[in-house]
Amino acid sequence: MKIRSSSAWMAAALLGVAWCAPGLAQSDAARLAALKARIVALDHETAYVEAITRIQRLGQAFGYYTDKGYFGEAADLFTDDATFQWGTDGVYKGRQRIRELLTLHGGGSLKEGPGLPFGRLNLRMQLQPVVTVSADGLTAHARWREWGLLGEYQKSATWGDATIEDDYIKQDGVWMICARRYYLNFEAPYQGGWAALKPVTGDWRSPVAREFPPDEPAPFQYQPFPAVFIPPYDYAGNLRAIQSRPPFDLPERPDDRLGRLEKLADTRELQLGRVESVRAIENLQDMYGYYIDKGQWRQAAALFSHDASYEFGQSGVYIGNAHIERALSLMGPPGLEPGQLNNYVMAQQVIHVSADNRTAKARWRSDVELARDGVGRWGGGVYENEYVNDHGTWKFSKLHYYVTFWGDYDQGWAARPIPMDPPSRTNPPDRPPTVVYQSLPKLQVVPFDYANPVTGKPLGEDKE
C-alpha cells in the first residue's frame, strides 16, 4: 500500500534527521519523538486495514472454492486444529475432517478427488462481511451471510440461507480460519420456496451428520426458519467495527525539514483515516442489514445520527432515532414473527469518503427475500445513503432505499409486480417522499452520487 511505503520513507527520513543533527534543540527533539510515535501508530493502523482486506478475501475465496468442488483448497484456509460447527449437527475438528465435511455437504466424493459430479450445483455466495480485528492484530472475528443456490440436474433445486460466525488467527504472517460456526437458517425447495416451509420438530440433523458423525455435539440447539433464531453477534457492544480516525484539521507546520516531515505525516494520517472509514462504513451498512433481517429495530435505529433521515420507497421520510425506529417497525413486530422472513442482502457497494474524512456517500444494491403469512416475495432496490463521522464513529445521516420491484415468489417479478406501500396512516412519516416515482414496470433511474470513475462525468452527460 502507498501508506505503508510512505511510512517507511518517513521513518528513513527521520533517521536522517536524527543522524545529521545530534544536537537538536529540546523542542525539536520532542517534535522528533512525537513524529516517530505517530509513524509507529500509522503502521499499526495500516496493518489493521490490511488485515480486514485479507480476511474478506479469505472468506470470499472459500466461496469460490466450494462453488466448484475444490474442498481441499477450501479446507486449506483453516488451521490444522480448526473447528467447524455445522448448524445443530455438531462440531468437526481438524482440517482433514473439515475437508470431508465440506465434500459431503457439497455433493462431492471423498474418493474421486476435487470437482463436483455431473449436474451438481453448489453455489454458496459469501456476502455482507462484518470484520473486527483485535488490538494486537493477531486475532479477528467476522460475520458473513451465505446465500446458496443448490441442486442436482433434473432432480432438485434448493435455496439456502445461513449466517456464519468466524474466528481467525494470524500464523507466520498469514490469516487463517481457526473456528467456524455455520448457522443454517433454511434449505428450501425451489418449488414453493421458503414461505412454504413447515416448522421443524425433533431431531433435524442433516443426512450428512447421520452418516458422518461429528466429533462433539453442538453447544446448543435451535430451530431453523420458519422459527425465529438470531445467531450470536461477535461484535455486540463493540463499536470498533464502525470506527475510524476522528476528523481533524490539518495544522500549520514550521517551514523546516522536520516541519515538512510533520506535514507529510499529517497528510498520510488523513489518507489512512479515509481508508479506515471505507471499511467502517462497509461494516455499518452490513450491521444494519443483519439487524433488520431479525426485526431488531432499536439496534438498527441506533446506527443513525440523532438528526438522521430514513426514507423507504414511497413511505415518506422519518427524522431522528425514535422516529426511524417507528419507521422500521412497519416491516413487522420487534423480533419478527414465526414464519416471517426479512432478508435484505447488502451488496455491490460504491463508497466515497470526503476529502476531510467527515462525511461519506455510498450506493448499495439490496436483493430481498420476504415471507409474510405463508406468502413469499422477491424484492430488489438501491440504497443511496449518506454518513457522518461522529468523533470517530460512523453513523447514517441519511438512508434512502429506492424500490426497483416487488414480486410474488411463485409468479416472479415480471408477471405481476407488486406496487409500493404509500405513507402509513397509523404510523405517519415526518415528511412526504422526497421523490415521487413508480417501481417496475416503470424505470426509475436512481440518481448517482458519484461521477463516472474514468471520464469524471455525471450520468447522462453527453460525450464530447
Long-range contacts (C-beta under 8 A, 24 or more apart in sequence): 1-46, 1-50, 2-271, 3-42, 3-46, 3-268, 3-271, 3-272, 3-275, 4-43, 4-46, 4-50, 6-264, 6-268, 7-39, 7-42, 7-43, 7-46, 7-268, 10-35, 10-39, 10-261, 10-264, 10-265, 10-268, 11-36, 11-39, 13-261, 14-39, 14-261, 17-257, 17-258, 17-261, 28-258, 31-258, 31-262, 32-258, 35-258, 35-261, 35-262, 35-265, 38-265, 38-269, 39-265, 42-265, 42-268, 42-269, 42-272, 44-137, 45-245, 45-272, 45-276, 46-272, 47-137, 48-133, 48-137, 48-276, 49-272, 49-275, 49-276, 49-279, 51-133, 51-137, 51-140, 51-170, 51-175, 52-131, 52-133, 52-140, 52-279, 53-279, 54-175, 55-129, 55-131, 55-133, 55-140, 55-142, 55-168, 55-175, 56-129, 56-131, 56-142, 58-168, 58-175, 58-176, 58-177, 59-126, 59-129, 59-142, 59-144, 59-164, 59-166, 60-126, 62-126, 62-177, 63-124, 63-125, 63-126, 63-146, 66-102, 66-106, 66-122, 66-124, 67-122, 67-123, 67-124, 68-115, 68-116, 68-122, 69-103, 69-106, 69-107, 69-108, 69-114, 69-115, 69-116, 69-120, 69-122, 70-114, 70-115, 71-99, 71-102, 71-103, 71-106, 71-108, 71-114, 72-99, 72-114, 73-114, 74-99, 74-102, 75-99, 75-102, 77-176, 77-177, 78-176, 78-177, 78-178, 78-180, 79-169, 79-171, 79-176, 79-177, 79-178, 81-178, 82-176, 82-177, 82-178, 82-179, 82-180, 83-178, 83-179, 83-180, 84-179, 84-180, 84-182, 85-179, 85-180, 85-181, 85-182, 85-218, 85-219, 86-182, 86-184, 86-206, 86-208, 86-209, 86-214, 87-182, 87-183, 87-184, 87-205, 87-206, 87-218, 87-224, 88-204, 88-205, 88-218, 88-221, 88-222, 89-205, 89-206, 89-208, 89-209, 89-214, 89-218, 90-205, 90-209, 90-213, 90-214, 90-215, 90-216, 90-217, 90-218, 91-214, 91-215, 91-216, 91-217, 91-218, 91-219, 92-214, 92-215, 93-215, 93-216, 97-215, 100-212, 101-208, 101-212, 104-208, 104-211, 104-212, 105-206, 105-208, 107-152, 118-153, 119-152, 119-153, 119-154, 119-155, 120-151, 120-152, 120-153, 121-149, 121-150, 121-151, 121-152, 121-153, 121-157, 122-150, 123-148, 123-149, 123-150, 124-148, 124-150, 124-160, 125-149, 126-164, 127-345, 127-346, 127-347, 128-286, 128-289, 128-290, 128-345, 128-346, 128-347, 129-282, 129-286, 130-235, 130-241, 130-283, 130-286, 130-287, 130-290, 131-241, 131-279, 131-283, 132-234, 132-235, 132-238, 132-240, 132-241, 132-283, 137-170, 138-169, 138-170, 139-167, 139-168, 139-169, 139-170, 140-167, 140-168, 140-169, 140-170, 140-175, 141-165, 141-166, 141-167, 141-168, 141-234, 141-235, 142-166, 142-168, 142-234, 143-233, 143-234, 143-235, 143-286, 143-290, 145-289, 145-290, 145-345, 146-182, 147-345, 148-187, 150-187, 151-190, 156-189, 157-189, 157-190, 157-191, 158-187, 158-188, 158-189, 158-190, 159-186, 159-187, 159-188, 159-189, 159-190, 159-193, 159-194, 160-184, 160-186, 160-187, 160-188, 161-185, 161-186, 161-194, 161-225, 161-343, 161-369, 163-231, 163-290, 165-231, 165-232, 165-234, 167-234, 181-231, 183-222, 183-229, 183-231, 184-224, 185-224, 185-225, 185-229, 186-224, 186-225, 192-410, 193-371, 193-376, 193-409, 193-410, 194-225, 194-341, 194-369, 194-371, 194-376, 195-339, 195-341, 195-371, 195-372, 195-374, 195-375, 195-376, 195-409, 196-374, 196-376, 197-225, 197-226, 198-226, 199-223, 199-226, 199-227, 199-338, 200-224, 200-227, 225-339, 225-341, 226-338, 226-339, 226-340, 226-341, 226-371, 227-338, 228-294, 228-295, 228-335, 228-336, 228-337, 228-338, 228-340, 230-294, 230-296, 233-290, 235-287, 239-393, 241-280, 241-283, 241-284, 241-287, 242-280, 242-281, 242-283, 242-284, 242-287, 242-303, 242-393, 242-394, 242-395, 243-276, 243-280, 243-392, 243-393, 243-394, 244-273, 244-274, 244-276, 244-277, 244-279, 244-280, 244-357, 244-389, 244-392, 244-394, 245-269, 245-270, 245-272, 245-273, 245-276, 245-277, 245-357, 245-392, 246-389, 246-391, 246-392, 247-273, 247-356, 247-357, 247-358, 247-389, 249-356, 270-356, 270-357, 273-357, 274-353, 274-355, 274-357, 277-353, 277-357, 277-360, 277-389, 277-394, 278-351, 278-353, 280-394, 281-351, 281-353, 281-360, 281-362, 281-387, 281-394, 282-349, 282-351, 284-387, 284-394, 284-395, 284-396, 285-346, 285-349, 285-362, 285-364, 285-383, 285-385, 286-346, 288-346, 288-396, 288-399, 289-344, 289-345, 289-346, 289-366, 292-328, 292-331, 292-342, 292-344, 293-342, 293-343, 293-344, 294-335, 294-336, 294-342, 295-331, 295-332, 295-333, 295-334, 295-335, 295-336, 295-340, 295-342, 296-334, 296-335, 297-325, 297-328, 297-329, 297-331, 297-334, 298-325, 298-334, 300-324, 300-325, 300-328, 301-325, 301-328, 303-395, 303-396, 304-395, 304-396, 304-397, 304-399, 305-388, 305-390, 305-395, 305-396, 305-397, 307-397, 308-395, 308-396, 308-397, 308-398, 308-399, 309-397, 309-398, 309-399, 309-400, 310-396, 310-399, 311-398, 311-399, 311-400, 311-401, 311-433, 311-434, 312-401, 312-403, 313-381, 313-401, 313-402, 313-403, 313-420, 313-421, 313-433, 313-439, 314-403, 314-420, 314-421, 314-422, 314-423, 314-433, 314-436, 314-437, 315-420, 315-421, 315-422, 315-423, 315-424, 315-429, 315-433, 316-423, 316-424, 316-428, 316-429, 316-430, 316-431, 316-432, 316-433, 317-429, 317-430, 317-431, 317-432, 317-433, 317-434, 318-429, 318-430, 319-430, 319-431, 323-430, 326-427, 327-427, 327-429, 329-427, 330-421, 330-424, 330-427, 332-372, 339-371, 339-373, 339-374, 340-371, 340-372, 341-369, 341-370, 341-371, 341-376, 342-370, 343-368, 343-369, 343-370, 344-368, 345-369, 350-450, 352-449, 352-450, 357-389, 358-388, 358-389, 359-386, 359-387, 359-388, 359-389, 359-397, 360-386, 360-387, 360-389, 360-394, 361-385, 361-386, 361-387, 361-449, 361-450, 362-387, 362-449, 363-446, 363-448, 363-449, 363-450, 366-401, 375-408, 375-409, 376-408, 376-409, 376-410, 377-406, 377-407, 377-408, 377-409, 377-418, 378-405, 378-406, 378-407, 378-408, 378-409, 378-412, 378-413, 379-403, 379-405, 379-406, 379-407, 380-404, 380-405, 380-413, 381-405, 382-446, 384-446, 384-447, 384-448, 384-449, 400-434, 402-435, 402-437, 402-444, 402-446, 403-439, 404-439, 404-440, 404-444, 405-439, 405-440, 406-439, 407-440, 413-440, 414-440, 417-441
